[in-house]
Amino acid sequence: MSRTLSARSIRSRSRRRRISPSTRLSVTCGPSRERAMRSTTPVCSFVSRPTHPWRARRSWFATAWLPRCSISSCSPSGMPDSISIRRPEPVVTFARFEPSAPISEETIARFAPNAPEGAAEMWRRYGTGVLGDGFVRVVDPARGAQMTEGVLGLAPTAVVLFSTALADLVIWNDGAFLVAKFRWGVVQYTDRAVTLEQFTQWLQDEQRLDEAFERQPYPAAAARDGVPAVEECFGFVPLLALGGGNSADHLQKMVLWEHIALIVQVAGPPKVTGLLVPPPEPQGDATAGRAPASDGGLVVGEGRPTPDQQRLIDIGVGYWRRMIAADAPLGYTLLPEDDAVVVSYAVRGGGRIYVATDGSALFTYSSAPPHEALEVFRSGRRTPPEHFRPADGTRR
């Protein structure tokens, strides 16, 4: 991202930050100041040198605003007339990557404005290709948009980022990652706080791949038939929606986009079911992001809840335990702006329980779009406590 600051705006910002307007800014890029003024693409270090009796602190924009810049011209006093600033994008790193093809600058320019931070740099650095054992692939976003048009009905701002060897797609839309698992007919989403850098770390974590992204039985099929090409995948024969078995014996190599279109035609488009709940971090604080439930179980989510939020999580878990098995996996989302939490059962046919600070709750099915469910919750609608019971009407 680029931003240009004029000398006037710099002086104005300096005054707002209590930096002396007469503070001289010297630009140092190498051994000499003259060389810095001649350079058009230096990596600059700005140091404030107070010439006024006031003792100004180190220039506030020395570290916050100018990580990398270029100087187009300088005034005789040494003040740059304009500074072009490019904020560095988050760095996405793949430990193992086998490239397939580059992604054109035209494509990057077209999709970068709607993509998460770091995506443009990832596309330039890696192009398309496969990660790790070949389960996850980087997709050309233009190709993804072309092949999903008329099949999925994605929003114009949606960007296809990744695919998997089991014909899943990872799509960025409305500030969150959507994981479309066509084989199961579900779409799961991440918290909006999840960055691309964090998400790509999940894609390289063996435990997360197996538990959150349901990688099995891909490894056995890949060992038998080899890793599919970037635009290939393994498909179940017959489809899982038609009663096929979830084992490597039922997997055959398919053309990725044709197989996705076939699943949608036969079983319908996937439905949103809830959060993509990753397992706990394998390293560091073992309690980070894990909230012990009142019944002794564990629910997993992003962020450490406060004691009051934990109380609301326990209420939501208690309602879920009336309806589902005690060992069923649950996830939570914190809603600090609403003084509320969401406790989710992220499986096909699951749902979400929104819990307000007064302990009242609203149940929504997983097919309800999250933003619409949140608006209903904010309107004050609630589910009576006696309605939280198993489908057969009994109590657990």
C-alpha positions as CSV (number, residue, x, y, z in Angstrom):
1,M,0.0,0.0,0.0
2,S,1.4,3.4,-0.9
3,R,0.8,6.7,0.7
4,T,2.2,10.1,-0.1
5,L,2.9,12.8,2.6
6,S,3.6,16.4,1.6
7,A,6.0,18.5,3.6
8,R,3.0,20.5,4.8
9,S,1.2,17.4,6.1
10,I,4.4,16.2,7.8
11,R,4.7,19.6,9.6
12,S,1.0,19.4,10.5
13,R,1.3,15.9,11.9
14,S,4.5,16.9,13.8
15,R,2.5,19.7,15.6
16,R,-0.3,17.3,16.4
17,R,2.3,14.9,18.0
18,R,3.9,17.8,19.9
19,I,7.1,17.7,17.8
20,S,8.6,21.1,17.2
21,P,7.5,22.5,13.8
22,S,11.1,23.7,13.3
23,T,12.6,20.3,13.9
24,R,14.8,19.5,10.9
25,L,14.4,16.1,9.4
26,S,17.6,14.7,8.0
27,V,17.3,11.8,5.6
28,T,20.2,9.3,5.9
29,C,20.5,6.5,3.4
30,G,24.1,5.3,3.4
31,P,27.3,7.2,4.0
32,S,26.2,10.7,2.9
33,R,23.1,12.9,3.0
34,E,23.7,14.1,-0.5
35,R,23.5,10.5,-1.8
36,A,20.2,10.2,0.0
37,M,18.8,13.2,-1.8
38,R,19.9,11.9,-5.2
39,S,18.4,8.4,-4.6
40,T,14.9,7.7,-5.8
41,T,14.3,4.4,-3.9
42,P,16.3,4.5,-0.7
43,V,15.5,2.7,2.5
44,C,15.4,5.7,4.8
45,S,16.0,6.4,8.4
46,F,14.4,9.7,9.7
47,V,15.8,11.3,12.8
48,S,14.4,14.4,14.4
49,R,17.0,17.0,15.3
50,P,15.4,19.8,17.4
51,T,16.5,23.3,16.4
52,H,14.0,24.9,18.8
53,P,14.6,25.1,22.6
54,W,11.8,22.6,23.0
55,R,13.1,19.1,23.5
56,A,11.1,17.2,21.0
57,R,11.0,13.4,21.3
58,R,12.2,11.1,18.6
59,S,10.1,11.7,15.5
60,W,6.8,9.8,15.8
61,F,6.9,8.8,12.2
62,A,10.5,7.6,12.3
63,T,9.2,4.1,13.2
64,A,5.5,4.2,12.7
65,W,5.0,5.7,9.3
66,L,8.2,5.2,7.3
67,P,9.2,1.5,7.2
68,R,10.2,2.0,3.5
69,C,10.0,5.1,1.4
70,S,11.2,6.9,-1.6
71,I,12.0,10.6,-1.9
72,S,10.9,12.4,-5.1
73,S,12.5,15.8,-4.2
74,C,13.9,17.8,-1.4
75,S,13.6,21.5,-0.5
76,P,16.8,23.6,0.1
77,S,16.3,23.3,3.8
78,G,16.5,19.5,3.5
79,M,12.8,18.9,4.1
80,P,11.5,16.3,1.6
81,D,8.7,17.8,-0.6
82,S,7.0,14.4,-0.8
83,I,7.6,11.0,0.5
84,S,6.1,7.9,-1.0
85,I,5.5,5.2,1.7
86,R,4.9,1.5,1.1
87,R,3.8,-0.4,4.1
88,P,5.4,-3.9,4.1
89,E,2.9,-6.7,3.7
90,P,2.9,-9.6,6.1
91,V,5.3,-12.3,5.0
92,V,3.8,-15.7,4.1
93,T,6.4,-18.5,4.2
94,F,6.0,-22.1,3.1
95,A,8.5,-24.5,4.5
96,R,7.9,-26.9,1.5
97,F,6.5,-25.7,-1.8
98,E,6.6,-27.1,-5.3
99,P,5.8,-24.4,-7.8
100,S,3.6,-25.0,-10.8
101,A,3.2,-21.7,-12.6
102,P,3.6,-18.0,-11.9
103,I,0.6,-15.7,-11.4
104,S,0.5,-12.7,-13.7
105,E,0.8,-9.1,-12.4
106,E,-2.5,-8.3,-14.2
107,T,-4.2,-11.0,-12.1
108,I,-2.5,-9.8,-8.9
109,A,-3.6,-6.2,-9.6
110,R,-7.2,-7.3,-10.2
111,F,-7.6,-9.4,-7.1
112,A,-5.2,-7.9,-4.5
113,P,-7.7,-5.1,-3.4
114,N,-10.2,-7.7,-2.2
115,A,-7.7,-10.2,-0.9
116,P,-6.2,-10.5,2.6
117,E,-3.0,-8.6,3.5
118,G,0.0,-10.6,2.3
119,A,-1.8,-12.4,-0.6
120,A,-0.3,-10.2,-3.3
121,E,3.2,-10.9,-2.0
122,M,2.4,-14.6,-1.7
123,W,1.2,-14.8,-5.3
124,R,4.3,-12.9,-6.5
125,R,6.7,-15.0,-4.5
126,Y,5.3,-18.5,-5.0
127,G,2.7,-18.5,-7.9
128,T,0.6,-21.6,-8.0
129,G,1.8,-24.9,-6.6
130,V,1.5,-27.5,-3.8
131,L,2.4,-27.2,-0.2
132,G,4.0,-29.9,2.0
133,D,2.7,-33.4,1.2
134,G,0.6,-32.0,-1.7
135,F,-2.8,-31.8,0.2
136,V,-3.0,-27.9,0.0
137,R,-2.5,-26.0,-3.2
138,V,-2.2,-22.3,-4.0
139,V,-4.7,-21.4,-6.7
140,D,-4.5,-18.7,-9.4
141,P,-7.4,-16.4,-8.3
142,A,-8.4,-15.6,-11.8
143,R,-8.7,-19.3,-12.6
144,G,-10.7,-19.8,-9.4
145,A,-13.1,-17.0,-10.3
146,Q,-13.5,-18.4,-13.8
147,M,-14.2,-22.0,-12.8
148,T,-16.6,-21.2,-9.9
149,E,-18.7,-18.7,-11.9
150,G,-22.1,-20.1,-12.3
151,V,-21.3,-23.0,-10.0
152,L,-21.1,-21.5,-6.5
153,G,-22.6,-18.0,-6.9
154,L,-19.7,-16.3,-5.0
155,A,-19.8,-12.6,-4.2
156,P,-18.0,-10.4,-6.7
157,T,-15.4,-9.5,-3.9
158,A,-14.7,-13.2,-3.0
159,V,-11.2,-14.5,-3.8
160,V,-10.3,-18.2,-4.2
161,L,-7.0,-18.6,-2.5
162,F,-6.4,-22.4,-2.0
163,S,-7.7,-25.8,-2.9
164,T,-7.0,-29.2,-1.5
165,A,-6.4,-32.6,-2.9
166,L,-9.9,-33.6,-1.7
167,A,-11.6,-30.9,-3.7
168,D,-12.1,-28.3,-0.9
169,L,-11.7,-24.6,-1.6
170,V,-10.5,-21.8,0.7
171,I,-12.2,-18.6,-0.2
172,W,-11.6,-15.1,1.3
173,N,-14.8,-13.0,1.6
174,D,-16.0,-10.3,3.8
175,G,-12.9,-10.3,6.0
176,A,-12.9,-14.1,6.8
177,F,-11.7,-17.3,5.4
178,L,-14.3,-19.7,4.2
179,V,-13.5,-23.4,3.9
180,A,-15.9,-25.1,1.5
181,K,-15.8,-28.9,2.0
182,F,-17.8,-30.0,-1.0
183,R,-17.4,-33.7,-0.1
184,W,-19.4,-33.1,3.1
185,G,-21.6,-30.3,1.8
186,V,-20.5,-27.8,4.4
187,V,-18.8,-24.4,4.6
188,Q,-16.9,-23.4,7.7
189,Y,-15.5,-20.0,8.4
190,T,-12.8,-18.4,10.6
191,D,-12.9,-15.5,13.0
192,R,-12.2,-12.2,11.3
193,A,-9.1,-11.8,13.5
194,V,-7.3,-14.6,11.7
195,T,-4.7,-13.3,9.3
196,L,-3.3,-14.9,6.1
197,E,0.0,-15.5,7.9
198,Q,-1.7,-17.4,10.7
199,F,-4.0,-19.3,8.3
200,T,-1.1,-20.5,6.2
201,Q,0.6,-21.7,9.3
202,W,-2.4,-23.8,10.0
203,L,-2.1,-25.2,6.5
204,Q,1.3,-26.5,7.3
205,D,0.5,-28.0,10.7
206,E,0.0,-31.8,10.6
207,Q,-2.5,-31.8,13.5
208,R,-4.6,-29.0,12.2
209,L,-4.7,-30.5,8.7
210,D,-6.1,-33.8,10.1
211,E,-8.5,-32.4,12.7
212,A,-9.7,-29.0,11.2
213,F,-9.3,-29.6,7.5
214,E,-10.1,-33.4,7.6
215,R,-7.1,-34.4,5.4
216,Q,-7.7,-38.2,5.9
217,P,-7.7,-40.4,3.9
218,Y,-5.6,-38.4,1.4
219,P,-2.2,-39.6,2.5
220,A,-3.0,-43.3,1.8
221,A,-4.4,-42.4,-1.6
222,A,-1.3,-40.2,-2.5
223,A,1.0,-43.0,-1.4
224,R,-0.8,-45.4,-3.7
225,D,-1.5,-43.2,-6.8
226,G,0.9,-40.2,-6.4
227,V,0.1,-36.6,-5.6
228,P,-2.5,-35.1,-7.9
229,A,-1.5,-32.2,-10.2
230,V,-2.5,-28.6,-9.1
231,E,-5.8,-28.8,-11.0
232,E,-6.5,-32.4,-10.1
233,C,-7.9,-33.9,-6.9
234,F,-9.0,-37.2,-5.4
235,G,-12.8,-37.8,-5.6
236,F,-14.9,-40.3,-3.8
237,V,-16.6,-42.9,-6.0
238,P,-19.4,-43.0,-5.3
239,L,-19.8,-39.6,-3.8
240,L,-20.1,-39.4,0.0
241,A,-23.5,-37.7,-0.6
242,L,-24.6,-40.9,-2.4
243,G,-23.4,-43.2,0.3
244,G,-19.7,-43.7,-0.7
245,G,-17.2,-44.7,1.9
246,N,-14.8,-42.3,3.5
247,S,-11.7,-44.4,2.8
248,A,-8.8,-44.4,0.4
249,D,-10.3,-47.4,-1.4
250,H,-13.0,-45.1,-2.8
251,L,-10.7,-42.3,-4.0
252,Q,-9.8,-41.8,-7.6
253,K,-8.0,-39.0,-9.4
254,M,-10.4,-36.4,-10.9
255,V,-10.2,-33.0,-12.6
256,L,-10.7,-30.5,-9.7
257,W,-13.2,-28.0,-11.1
258,E,-15.2,-30.7,-12.9
259,H,-15.5,-32.7,-9.8
260,I,-16.6,-29.7,-7.7
261,A,-19.3,-28.9,-10.3
262,L,-20.4,-32.5,-10.3
263,I,-20.8,-32.5,-6.5
264,V,-22.8,-29.3,-6.6
265,Q,-25.0,-30.6,-9.3
266,V,-25.7,-33.9,-7.5
267,A,-25.8,-32.8,-3.9
268,G,-26.4,-29.0,-4.1
269,P,-24.1,-26.2,-3.0
270,P,-22.5,-26.6,0.5
271,K,-24.2,-24.9,3.4
272,V,-22.6,-22.7,6.1
273,T,-22.4,-24.7,9.3
274,G,-20.3,-22.7,11.7
275,L,-16.7,-22.0,12.7
276,L,-13.7,-23.8,11.4
277,V,-12.5,-24.8,14.9
278,P,-8.8,-25.5,14.9
279,P,-7.3,-27.7,17.6
280,P,-5.3,-26.0,20.3
281,E,-1.8,-24.7,19.6
282,P,0.7,-27.6,20.0
283,Q,3.3,-25.3,21.5
284,G,3.3,-22.4,24.1
285,D,0.7,-21.9,26.8
286,A,-1.5,-25.0,26.8
287,T,-4.5,-23.0,28.0
288,A,-4.3,-20.2,25.3
289,G,-7.6,-20.1,23.4
290,R,-9.1,-23.0,25.3
291,A,-12.0,-22.4,27.7
292,P,-12.7,-25.1,30.2
293,A,-16.4,-25.8,30.2
294,S,-18.4,-26.1,33.4
295,D,-18.9,-29.8,32.8
296,G,-15.2,-30.5,32.6
297,G,-15.0,-30.6,28.8
298,L,-13.1,-28.2,26.5
299,V,-14.3,-25.8,23.9
300,V,-11.8,-24.2,21.5
301,G,-11.8,-20.7,20.0
302,E,-9.7,-17.6,19.2
303,G,-8.6,-15.5,22.1
304,R,-8.6,-16.0,25.9
305,P,-12.0,-15.2,27.5
306,T,-12.4,-13.0,30.5
307,P,-14.1,-14.4,33.6
308,D,-17.4,-12.9,32.5
309,Q,-17.1,-14.2,29.0
310,Q,-16.2,-17.6,30.5
311,R,-19.5,-17.5,32.4
312,L,-21.4,-17.0,29.2
313,I,-19.4,-19.7,27.4
314,D,-20.4,-22.1,30.3
315,I,-24.1,-21.2,29.8
316,G,-23.9,-21.9,26.1
317,V,-22.0,-25.2,26.6
318,G,-24.7,-26.2,29.2
319,Y,-27.4,-25.7,26.7
320,W,-25.5,-27.7,24.0
321,R,-24.9,-30.6,26.5
322,R,-28.7,-30.9,26.8
323,M,-29.0,-31.6,23.1
324,I,-25.7,-33.4,22.0
325,A,-23.2,-35.9,23.3
326,A,-21.0,-34.7,26.2
327,D,-17.8,-35.3,24.1
328,A,-19.1,-33.5,21.0
329,P,-16.6,-30.7,19.8
330,L,-17.7,-27.2,20.5
331,G,-16.1,-23.8,19.6
332,Y,-16.6,-20.3,20.8
333,T,-16.4,-16.8,19.4
334,L,-16.1,-13.7,21.6
335,L,-18.4,-10.8,20.8
336,P,-16.9,-8.0,23.0
337,E,-18.9,-5.2,21.2
338,D,-22.1,-7.0,22.2
339,D,-21.0,-8.2,25.6
340,A,-21.8,-11.7,24.3
341,V,-20.3,-14.9,23.1
342,V,-21.3,-17.6,20.5
343,V,-20.9,-21.3,21.2
344,S,-21.0,-23.3,18.0
345,Y,-21.4,-27.0,17.1
346,A,-19.4,-26.9,13.8
347,V,-20.7,-30.0,12.1
348,R,-23.3,-30.7,9.4
349,G,-26.7,-30.0,10.9
350,G,-25.1,-28.1,13.9
351,G,-25.8,-24.6,15.0
352,R,-24.8,-21.6,17.1
353,I,-26.0,-20.4,20.5
354,Y,-25.6,-16.7,21.1
355,V,-25.4,-15.9,24.8
356,A,-26.0,-12.3,26.1
357,T,-24.5,-10.9,29.3
358,D,-27.8,-11.5,31.2
359,G,-27.6,-15.2,30.4
360,S,-30.4,-15.2,27.8
361,A,-29.6,-17.1,24.6
362,L,-30.6,-17.4,21.0
363,F,-30.3,-20.6,19.0
364,T,-29.8,-20.5,15.2
365,Y,-29.3,-23.4,12.8
366,S,-25.9,-23.6,11.0
367,S,-27.6,-22.8,7.7
368,A,-28.4,-19.3,8.9
369,P,-25.9,-16.7,7.6
370,P,-23.8,-15.5,10.6
371,H,-24.4,-11.8,10.0
372,E,-28.2,-12.3,9.8
373,A,-28.2,-14.4,12.9
374,L,-26.2,-11.7,14.8
375,E,-28.7,-9.0,13.7
376,V,-31.6,-11.1,15.0
377,F,-29.7,-11.6,18.3
378,R,-29.1,-7.8,18.5
379,S,-32.8,-7.2,18.0
380,G,-33.5,-8.9,21.3
381,R,-35.0,-12.2,20.1
382,R,-34.3,-15.1,22.4
383,T,-34.9,-18.9,22.6
384,P,-36.8,-20.0,25.8
385,P,-34.5,-22.2,28.0
386,E,-37.0,-25.1,27.9
387,H,-36.5,-25.4,24.1
388,F,-32.9,-26.6,24.5
389,R,-33.6,-30.3,24.5
390,P,-32.8,-33.4,22.3
391,A,-34.8,-33.9,19.1
392,D,-36.7,-36.8,20.8
393,G,-38.0,-34.4,23.5
394,T,-36.1,-36.0,26.4
395,R,-33.6,-34.3,28.6
396,R,-30.0,-35.5,29.0
